[in-house]
Amino acid sequence: MKALLVNGSPHKGGCTHTALGIVGGALRECGVEADEFWIGNKPIAGCIGCYQCAGRGSCVFEGDKVEEFLGIVGGYDAFVFGSPVYYSGMAGSMKCFMDRVFFSNQGRVTFALKPAA
């Protein structure tokens, strides 16, 4: 089994990375391979609900971490999403990332029945 730990912090080696490292260590102790994916610190546009992804097979906003992520997720069985908490919610870049990942996926990669936290 392989798990992908998604670091939604703009700080690559910050507290979210540390927390994901602890989760990754626990997973490895249980025999689960765990890799980390950092969404980066460059702006990620939010989904505009244009539905162009359905016809194109990809989001109209190209060249950011969303397409990179969708290109690798097929090789993973589980996901852990980590984000700093700002004002009682996840970081804005992580929210935009997740909205576009799940909306623009449009059947390319199934997340059905894969555990996530």
Secondary structure, 3 states (H helix, E strand, C coil): CEEEEEECCCCCCCHHHHHHHHHHHHHHHCCCEEEEEECCCCCCCCCCCCCHHHHHCCCCCCCCHHHHHHHHHHHCCEEEEECCEECCEECHHHHHHHHHHHHHCCCCCCCCCCCEC
